[in-house]
Amino acid sequence: MHLGAPEVSLMESRNFVAAREMVAGGSWLIPTMNGELRLAKPPLPTWAVAGLQQVTGPTQELGVLRLPAALAATLLVFFFWALARELTRPLERTMTQPGRTAWLSALVLASCLLVVNSGREGQWDIFTHSLMMGSLWLLVRGWQQVGKSLLPFVGAGLLAGLSVLSKGPVAVYTMLVPFLGAYLLGQPSTSGKLPSKPQGRGWRPW
């Protein structure tokens, strides 16, 4: 709500100018800003804003220009809910309210001031972290699936690639690498089933 209320920041203004030049007939492959090459940032957030303007028409309304970032923030919450759901799925038979942890986790994330503020600015960070969260969800889903399907891993690779297209490898070393280390070190089994007995001291189900 009220996406157009905050003043435009320096970072998002650069994104909006590059998107405006794309819509005006500039290069979609290599963004430009004020007629000069804009290679400092990857283009996916700019594509999102320019694509929206292709539908709505060129506009300077901040509420419209910030809509892709708001949608990315919303996706971040849903992806996080899905990840928490997958991580707690092996514990469902021991829970009185299955799924409650995932909903509470998503509620906490959605109410974080940093997430709210990032979703109200048309910058790059919310895109890269949202897409990487989706990649983590699909990775865990693929590892814990009962059958053998490559679709979750293909989707995870696609979302990770889009994350890199949003702000380079930032989310790779701030989200992907730490998560893989924590998950793989603490995951004795990826079968999606609880073992009958704890496997050693300090065993964790995820």
N, C-alpha and C positions, 0 to 999 in steps of 0.2 A: 504493500500500500504506500501511496505517496512517493513513488520512485523519483518523481521530478523535483521533490522538495530540496534535497541537499545541493549545494553548489557543485559545479563540475570540477573535478580534480585534474591535475596536470596529466597524470597517467591515462585516465580514461579519455581526456580530450584528444590525446594523440591517437587513441584507438578510433574515436569517432571521426576525426579528420581523415584518417586512412580509409575508413569504411566509406565515407562520403565520396572520396576520390575513386574508389572502386566502382561505386554506383554511377558516377558521372562518366564512366568510360575508361577508367584507368586499368592497370593490370591486376587481375585477381590472383595470379600466381606469385608475383612479387609486389607487396604493398608499397605504396608511395605516400609521403606526407609533404604537403606543400610542393608537390612536383618532384621531390627527391626521393631516392630509394629509402625505404624504411625496413632495414634488416636487423634492427636491434631486438625485435620481438618476433616470435613465430606468428603465423597469420590466422590461426583458427578462430580466436575471439573476434578478430576483425571481419572474417568471413561471416560469422554469426550475425553481427550487427548489419553488415552490408546485405546479407540475405534477407533479413527482416525488412530492410528498406526497399528491397526489390518487391516485396509484397505490399507494404504499406505506402510506398512512395517516399521520396526524400523528405526528411523531417529534421527539425532541430529540437523537437520535444524530448526532453531528457527522460521522461517516463517511458517512452517508446524505445529509445536507444539503450536504456538499461535493462530492458526486459529479458534479453538473452542471459545476462548475468544472474538475474533473479531466478530464471528457470534452471540455470546451472546449480544455484544454491539449493533449490528444491530437490533436484536430482541427487545432490550430495546427501541429503537427509534420507531419501529413499534407498540409495545405495548402501548407506551405513546401516539402516534397518535390516536390509537383506543380508549384509555381511554378519551382523550380530545374530541374525536368525540362523544362519548356516553354522556359526561357531557354537551355538548352544543347542543345535539340533540333536547331537548325541546324548544330551542330558534330559531330553523331553520326558522319558519314562520315569525319571526321578523327581520331576517337578510337579507341583500341584497346579500351577498356572503356566503351561508351556507358551512360550512366545512373549511373556511379560518382560523379560530382560531386554529383548530387542526393542520393544515399544518404548520402554523407559529410556534406553540408550538414545534412541532417535529423538525423543522429546528433549533430553538434555542438550543434544547437539543443535537441534532447531532453535533452542532458546539462548544459545551462546551469542554474546554480543559480536564477537569477531565474525561469525558466520553471517549474522544479520547484516552487519556493515559491509562485508565483502559482497553479499548478494545485492546490495544497493548501489554498487559502483561498477561501471562497465570496464573493469580491468581484467587482467589475465589470470590472477591467482585462483579465483573461484572455479574457473574452467578446468585448470590442470589438476586441482585436487579432487574435484567432483568426478572427473573421468577416471582418475587413478583409483578412487574408492570403488567405482564400478568394476575396475579390473581386478582388484583384490577380492571382491565378492565372487566373481566368476572363477577365479583361481581356486578359492576354497570350495566352491560348489563342484568344480571338476575333480578336485582331490578327494572329496568325501562322497562322490556319487557311487551308487551301487554298481551300475553297469559301466561299460567303457565307451565313452563318447568324447570326441575331440571338440565338440561345439563350444562348451564352456571355455576351453583354452583358446580357441580361435577368437571368441568374443573378448576374452581378457587381453589378448594381444592387440586386438583392434582398439579397445579403449585405452590401453597403455600408449599406443601410437598416437592417438588423438590427444592424450594428455601431453605428450612431448611436443606436439604441434601447437599446444596452447602456451607453454612457457619453458620449452626446452626440458632438460632432465631434472628440473627442480623436484618434482614429485617422485622421481625415481629414487633419489637418495634421501628424501625426507619421509617417504611413505613406503614404497615398495621394498627397498632393501631392509629397513628395520623390521617390517612386518614379516618378511620371509625368514629372517633370522629368528624372530620370536616364535613364529608358527612351527617351523621345521624342527627347532631345538626342543620344543615342548610338546610335539605331536608324535607319540610312539606308534600310532596306527592311523591310517587314513581310510579305514574301511567304513567309517560312519557309525560304528557300533561300540558300545562301552564294553571293555573287557570285564570278565567275571571278577577279577581281583586287581587291585592296584598294581601297576608294574613298576615296582621300585619306589624308593623314597622320593617324595616331592612330585609324584606323577600328576599330570594335568590332562584333562580330556580335550584340550585344544591348545 
